[in-house]
Amino acid sequence: MSTGLTVRTDGAVVWLVLDRPEVGNSVTRAMQRDLIDNLASASRDPAIRAVVFTASGDRHFCTGPNLRDPNMRPSQDRVAGDAARILRTGSQAVVSALLDCDKPVICALNGVAAGVGASMVLACDLIIAVEGARLIELFVRRGLAPDGGAAYLLTRKVPFNVAKQLILFGEELSAAEAHRIGLVNKVVANGQELEHAANEWATRLANGPTRALAAAKAMLNQALDVDRAAAFTTEALLVEQVAGTADVAEGVAAFADKREPRFEGR
């Protein structure tokens, strides 16, 4: 049975597509689990060297949880701990899977990303958006506390007062404004250009030194959470791990031969 997540592989790139456009690509528990499993699989599989995360249609990337799925909402009996458990094993787990995936993850933002949909976008390493895309931190509009890592992610990507403004007012950002403040890397005109741009960047990453990219991603993700000593310790350990890879040997040989390196991701 389909979970609503479509997965396709194009060479060394895996595309993870939220594929429920008729309901705004809202996420169910089954879709979340499938997404987490596929991101873990991408990390393990040496044949996969980059990930593109996108959605079907030209209106919505993700409008948040599908509350018609009973597994996405607390029990009507309001059992203590229900909401926290659903959050930990659902939205927080998806955001963690995106952040922790060894392979670089590009978000091809095709439309509106609201609530936890916006959090999933912000958890990706690089974001390309169509002009009509929007990010909406709508939690307060529903009387909700921000979840899915919204506060954690925003405070690491924009100035502190801007993060507060977005969350406290439940503000909506156009693709152009998100690009201006640094939340989005690139804006393109339409869906066709979005797929082309995402494929171009994913191919560049897939042709890169995969283990070095994984180490760089780990260092960057940790950088704002630890002190200098811890950051330098991690750096030294990861540099040691990467130093013995075939791609480092190829990079050095290519430099000596005055040619472009041919990395194999090993």
C-alpha positions in Angstrom: 0.0 0.0 0.0 1.3 3.4 -0.9 2.2 5.8 1.9 2.0 8.9 -0.3 5.8 9.1 -0.7 7.1 8.5 -4.2 10.7 7.4 -4.4 12.7 7.4 -7.7 16.4 7.0 -8.4 18.2 8.9 -11.1 21.8 7.7 -11.3 23.4 8.5 -7.9 20.5 10.8 -6.9 17.4 9.6 -5.0 14.3 11.8 -5.3 11.8 11.7 -2.4 8.5 13.2 -3.4 5.5 14.0 -1.2 2.8 12.8 -3.5 -0.6 13.7 -2.1 -1.3 17.0 -3.9 -5.1 16.5 -3.6 -4.7 17.1 0.2 -1.9 19.7 0.1 0.8 17.0 0.5 -0.1 16.8 4.2 1.8 14.1 6.0 0.5 11.0 7.6 2.3 8.8 10.1 3.0 6.2 7.4 4.5 8.8 5.1 6.7 10.1 7.9 8.0 6.6 8.6 8.6 6.0 4.9 10.5 9.2 4.6 12.7 8.4 7.7 13.4 4.9 6.3 14.4 6.2 2.9 16.7 8.8 4.3 18.4 6.2 6.4 18.7 4.0 3.4 20.3 6.8 1.4 22.8 7.2 4.2 23.7 3.5 4.1 23.8 3.0 0.3 27.1 3.9 -1.3 25.4 4.1 -4.7 23.3 7.1 -3.5 25.3 10.2 -3.2 22.7 13.0 -3.1 19.0 13.4 -2.2 16.3 15.7 -3.6 13.3 16.3 -1.4 10.3 17.8 -3.2 6.5 17.4 -3.7 3.9 16.9 -6.4 1.8 19.7 -7.9 2.4 23.4 -8.2 0.5 24.7 -5.1 1.7 23.0 -2.0 5.0 21.5 -0.7 3.4 20.4 2.6 0.5 21.9 4.5 1.5 20.1 7.7 0.0 16.9 9.4 -3.1 15.2 8.0 -5.2 15.3 11.1 -7.6 12.8 9.6 -4.9 10.2 10.4 -5.6 9.2 14.0 -1.9 8.5 14.5 -1.2 12.2 13.9 -3.2 13.5 16.8 -3.4 12.9 20.5 -6.0 10.6 22.0 -9.4 12.1 22.6 -8.9 10.9 26.2 -5.9 13.3 26.5 -3.6 10.6 27.8 -0.6 12.3 29.4 2.4 12.2 27.1 0.5 11.5 24.0 1.3 14.7 22.2 5.0 14.6 23.1 5.3 10.9 22.0 3.6 11.7 18.6 5.9 14.7 18.1 9.1 12.8 19.1 8.4 9.9 16.8 6.9 11.9 14.0 7.8 15.5 13.0 10.9 15.7 15.2 12.2 12.3 13.9 11.7 13.5 10.2 13.6 16.7 10.8 16.3 14.8 12.6 16.5 12.3 9.7 16.9 15.2 7.2 19.6 16.8 9.3 21.4 13.6 10.0 21.4 12.0 6.5 25.0 11.5 5.5 24.2 12.6 1.9 23.5 16.2 1.1 19.7 16.9 0.9 18.4 19.5 -1.6 14.8 20.8 -1.1 13.1 21.7 -4.4 10.3 23.9 -2.9 7.4 23.8 -5.3 4.8 25.6 -3.3 3.5 26.5 0.1 5.2 24.9 3.1 3.3 25.5 6.3 4.0 24.6 9.9 6.0 21.4 10.1 6.1 21.5 6.3 8.3 24.6 6.7 10.4 22.8 9.3 11.1 20.0 6.9 12.2 22.5 4.3 14.5 24.3 6.7 16.1 21.0 7.8 17.4 20.5 4.2 21.0 21.5 3.4 20.2 23.6 0.3 16.8 25.1 -0.8 15.7 26.0 -4.3 12.3 27.5 -4.5 9.9 28.6 -7.3 8.8 32.2 -7.3 5.3 31.3 -6.0 6.5 29.3 -3.1 5.8 30.5 0.5 7.0 29.5 4.0 4.4 30.0 6.8 5.1 29.6 10.5 1.4 29.3 11.2 1.6 27.6 14.7 0.2 30.7 16.6 -2.6 31.1 14.1 -3.9 27.7 15.4 -3.1 28.5 19.1 -0.2 26.0 18.9 3.3 26.1 20.3 5.9 25.8 17.5 6.9 22.2 16.9 8.9 20.1 14.5 12.1 21.9 15.4 10.8 25.3 14.1 12.4 27.4 16.9 15.7 25.4 16.7 16.0 25.7 13.0 15.0 29.3 12.5 17.3 30.6 15.2 20.2 29.0 13.4 19.3 30.4 10.0 18.1 34.0 10.6 18.8 36.8 13.2 17.2 36.0 16.5 14.7 38.9 16.3 13.7 37.8 12.9 13.0 34.3 14.1 10.9 35.7 16.9 8.9 37.9 14.5 8.2 34.9 12.2 7.1 32.6 15.0 5.3 35.1 17.2 3.2 36.6 14.4 2.8 33.4 12.5 4.2 35.2 9.5 4.3 34.2 5.8 7.4 34.6 3.7 7.4 34.7 -0.1 10.2 32.9 -1.9 11.8 36.3 -2.8 11.8 37.5 0.9 13.0 34.1 2.1 15.9 34.4 -0.4 16.6 38.0 0.7 17.0 37.0 4.4 19.0 33.9 3.6 16.5 31.1 4.2 16.5 30.0 0.5 19.5 29.6 -1.6 18.0 30.2 -5.1 14.7 31.2 -6.6 13.6 30.0 -10.1 10.6 31.0 -12.2 8.6 27.7 -12.5 8.4 24.0 -11.8 10.3 23.1 -14.9 13.2 25.3 -13.9 12.9 24.0 -10.4 13.5 20.4 -11.5 16.3 21.4 -13.8 18.1 23.4 -11.0 17.6 20.7 -8.4 18.9 18.1 -10.8 21.9 20.2 -11.7 22.9 20.8 -8.0 22.2 17.2 -7.1 24.4 16.0 -9.9 27.2 18.3 -8.9 27.0 16.9 -5.3 26.7 13.3 -6.5 29.9 13.8 -8.5 31.7 15.1 -5.4 33.8 13.5 -2.7 30.8 11.9 -0.8 32.6 11.1 2.5 34.2 14.6 2.6 30.7 16.1 2.0 29.3 14.0 4.8 32.0 15.2 7.2 31.5 18.8 6.2 27.7 18.5 6.8 28.3 17.0 10.2 30.7 19.7 11.2 28.4 22.5 10.0 25.4 21.1 11.7 27.3 20.8 15.0 29.0 24.2 14.8 26.3 26.2 16.5 25.6 23.7 19.2 29.1 23.2 20.8 32.1 25.2 22.0 35.3 25.5 20.0 37.1 22.6 21.8 34.3 20.2 21.0 34.1 21.5 17.4 37.8 21.1 16.9 37.7 17.6 18.4 35.0 16.5 16.0 36.9 18.2 13.1 40.1 16.3 13.9 38.2 12.9 14.1 36.4 13.5 10.8 39.5 14.7 9.0 41.2 11.5 10.1 38.4 9.4 8.8 38.2 11.1 5.4 42.0 11.2 5.0 42.2 7.5 4.1 39.5 7.6 1.4 40.1 6.9 -2.2 38.6 10.3 -3.1 41.4 12.1 -1.2 44.0 10.1 -3.1 42.2 11.0 -6.3 42.0 14.6 -5.4 45.7 14.8 -4.7 46.5 12.9 -7.9 44.3 15.2 -10.0 46.0 18.2 -8.6 49.4 16.8 -9.4 48.2 15.9 -12.9 46.5 19.3 -13.5 43.2 17.7 -14.3 39.7 17.6 -12.8 39.2 14.9 -10.2 37.0 11.9 -10.8 35.5 11.2 -7.4 33.7 7.9 -6.8 32.3 8.6 -3.3 34.6 6.1 -1.6 
